[in-house]
């Protein structure tokens, strides 16, 4: 387990072992509030800080923000696949290579912030609509070869929001 505080400033994600409605409610709240918190943090950064990395070999703030848009689009699609298909195998993506593309590396973050705001509104509506059986639906991630249930996935993405928000905090410090 990697405990590098610059790479994992809030620690690594811990997979929930069981379904817990109160835990899920808190995670939905984190996801719903993330775009406004991220926008506030991004707007507090100078141009120099946006172009700065949070650690040696890490991404710039621009890349982190644009990565959140890429990642959360994929998450939303994974939820929809799990809800409409029987344990689909999802397609992973090379996030490190995506972060090197022009739209992630040098593109202004405003478009990603707008995208995240709209996406999270839809995602939150979807999350609030799920019943217990739907929270237990899942998908297969080919890199891990095992099923990830939606109640676990919402935990992962709530952690993901806090994880990258903390990276931006390191840049701002």
N, C-alpha and C positions, 0 to 999 in steps of 0.2 A: 504494500500500500504506500503510495507516494504522499508524503506529508509536507512537501515544500510549501511554506506559507505564502510565497509569491504566486505559485501556480494554483494552489488551493487555499485561498485566504479564508474560506469558511469551512474548510475540510472537504473531504470527498463525500459524494452522495451515498447515502445508506438506503438500500432497497427495503421498503416496508415488508414485513413478513405477513401482514394480514390486513384485511379491509377494515377501515375505521372512518366512519362518516364525519366525525368532528375534525379529524386530521385533514380529510379531503376538503372540508369547508375552508379551513385556514389556507390550504394550498391554492384553492380557487381564488381566494382574496389576494394572495401574493401575485398570481398571474394577472388578475384583473387590474391591479394597481401598478404593475411593472411599467407599462408604457409612459405613464405620467411621471413616475420616479426617474426613469431613464432619461426622458426629455429634460427634466429639471437638472439632472446631473450633467448631461451633455451640454446644455446651455450655460452651465457654470464653468466649463472648461475653455481655456484660451485655444487659439489656433495651434499654438506650439504644443500645448498639452494634448490636443486631439491627435497630433502626429507623433506623440511619444508612446513608447512601449511601457508596460507595467513590470516587465522583467526582461532580462537578457534572453533573446530568442522568442519572446512573446509577441503578441499582436499589438498594434497601435490602438488607441481608443477608437479611431475610425473603424478599424477592422473588427474590434469587439462589438461595436454597435451594429455594424452591417451584418456580422455573423449572427447576432441575436435574431435579426429579421429572417435570415436564411434558415436558421435552426427552428424557429417557431412556425414558419410556414410548413416545414417538414413535419413537425409535431402535430399540427392541426390536421394535415392529410393522414397521418398515421392513426389518429383518433377516428377519423371518418372511415378509413379502411377497416379498422377493427370493429367498428359498429355496423358495418354493412357487409362484411365477408367473414367467413369462418377461419379464424387464426391465419390471416394472410401473412405471407413473408414480405416484409417491407424492403425497399431498396435503400441501402445506406448511401451516403455521399461522402466525398473526400473533403471534409470541412477545411482542412489545412490548405488544400489546393483552391477551394472556393475563395478563401480569404486572400489569395494572391491575385485574383481576377480584378480587373479595373473597377468594377462596380462595388467591390468590397474594400479595395485597398486605398483608392484615392477619391472615390465618389463622396460628395458631401453627405452627411448623415441625416439631413432633414427628410429625405424620401424614405429612409428606413424607419425613422421615428414615426412618420405618418402611416406607413404600412403596418407597423407594430400596433399603433393605436386602433386602426380599423380591424386588423386581424384579431386582436385580443378581445374586442367587443364581441365579435362572432364566436370566438373560442369560448368565452365566458358564458354566453347564452347556451352553447352546446353543453358545456360542463354542468351547468345548473339543471339541465334537462335530464341527465342520466339517472336511471334507477339502479338498484343494487345489482341486478343481473348484468346491466350494461357496463358497470364499473369492473365487473369480472371478465368482460371480453378482453381479448388481447391480440397481440401480433407476434410473429417470430422475427427476431433480428438475426440475420444470417451471420453476423460477426460473433454472436454469442451462442447461437444455435438453440436458444431456449425462448419460451414464451414470456413476454412482458405484459402483465395485465394493465388495464387503464388506470386502476387505482395506484399502481406503482409508477406508471408513466406520468401522471399528474404530479406526483411527488418529485420525480426527476426534473420536470420542467419548472416547478416552483424553486427547487434547488438551483437550477440553471439560471433563473432570473437573479437570484441573490448572489450567485457565484460571479457572474459577469458584472453586476452592479458593484461588487466589492473590488473587482479589477479596476474599474474606473475610479474608485475611491483611492486606490494605490497610486494612480497617475496624478490625481488631484493633490495628493499629500506633499 
